[in-house]
Amino acid sequence: MTAVLTPPLALEGGIAAEHRAPNLIQRILSLFHNVRPGSDLTNFQLPPMFNLPKSHLQLFAEMIYCINDDYLSKCVEGSSSLERFTAVVAWNLSMIRPPIFGLAPYNPVLGETHHVSRGTLNILLEQVSHHPPVTALHATDEDKNIELIWCQHPTPKFHGTTVEATMDGRRQLKLARFDENYEMETPKLLIRILPIPGIEWVGNVRIKCKESGLEADLCFHKTNPFLGFGKNSRLVKGKIFYSNSLRTIYEIEGHWDRTVALKDVNSGESRVIYNAKEAIGKLTPPSIKDPKGLQPSESVVVWSEVSRSILDKDWGKAREAKRSIEEKQRELQRERKSKGEVWVPKHFILRHSKECGWDCSPIENVVHEAPIIAPCPEETRD
């Protein structure tokens, strides 16, 4: 079974240094020539020239398992609820990765999975819906009593000179040792085509823990395209406060690609809670520990031929490989329809309501060890 693993998105090196398609501006303008402003791009099919050689499932998971400093484990090290909440804010910042203008990951096929382990943390993702695209994630660390449950539904829209991608759904972090449950949002991805091309994370993000009564508001500021990407680019500001009284405890300010600091509003003292260069400077891709344990639905297997062709810049072969995958999915859909069958996720229970949107819950309580392993933060520093 063939599998292709590619470097993660990082501040230095990584896939950005290895893969860039030529004449992107002209190609992007021609790509959106017949697309009306306000159009939903959820089902928009990109040619391989515009694809990163990896699936959206991999990008979601890499935010967790590709890291040089284990910010997730720090969430259980705090001696107070405030210390743990601050650590959760820092961990959220560590999941923000520099996107690449003009390139997007593959839209996962229905039932596609991605299963990776890093140390005692085991992560499993499944594409539980294709139209609309909904991704479920479950991760457990039994040693640290950490559990992650995510259900995400991206909605990209075209606005004439920009594309804005909103990530709907819910992200949960559970710290069972302290009986604390954190819910968090994600910023929007803004792709600017004109007047000056660029891509950045923007918008407001809220992090909340009902058990401790603490909340955080973060604002990822939009860059003025005419002023360039200078000192105000990738700026993030926010605060940590009590939900009931709205009293601010800490103010947050910095740049998510540099450092972010926390300022005590009472004492005026500041300290850095996140250092991007140390956390996501140069990242090591995962490796395959057990080739026989790879499933046919695994992302690095499903897209292996497309990814290899993109890396080789064999665009004709990449188009054919991608078309073959898409046609196979349409054939399976026609077959299910003719038999009156309804596809059901293997690892999650999927729900939808008008009030809450899409929600997922894992079928099993624990995620087992994966055939793909990511290096632990201690190993990346050696």
RAGIPE-V191929 format. One line per field, one symbol per residue. phi: phi as a letter, one per 30 degrees, with the letter a starting at -180 (. if undefined). psi: psi as a letter, one per 30 degrees, with the letter a starting at -180 (. if undefined). A space follows every 50 residues. Layout:
# RAGIPE-V191929
phi: ???
psi: ???
This chain:
# RAGIPE-V191929
phi: .dbbcbeddbdbiidddcbbddhdeddddddceccdejddcecdccdeec cddadedddedddcccacbddddddccddbddddddddddddddddbddc dibbddddddidbbbbcbicccbbbbdcacbddbccbbbbbddchcbcbb bbbdbdbcbicbbccccdjbcbbccddchcbccbcbddcccccbdbdaba dbjcbcbbbddcicbbccbcddddddciccdcdhdbblacbdddciddcb ccalbdcbbbcccdddcidbadcbbddddbdbccddbcdbedddcedded ceceddddddddhcddddddddddddddddddddddddciccdbedcbcc bbbddcidbbbddcdbcddcdcbcddeddddd
psi: jkkjklklklekbafeffjkklheeeeeeeegegkkkfkkgegkkklffg kkhlleeeeeeffefjkfkifefffgfkfleeeeeeeeeeeeeffkkjlk kgkllkjklkfklkjkkjbgkkkklkjfkejlkkkkkkkkjfeghkkkjk jkjkjkkkhdflkkjkjlakkkkkjefghkkkkllklljkjkelfjklkl kllkkkkkjeefgklkkkjjkkkjfffaibfgkhkklalklkeefgkkek kkkakfgclklkkjfeffklkkfkjeeeegdjkkllljeieffklffkef eegeeeeeeeefhieeeeeeeeeeeeeeeeeeeeeeeffgkkkkkeflkk lkleefbkkkkkelfkklklfkkkkleeeff.
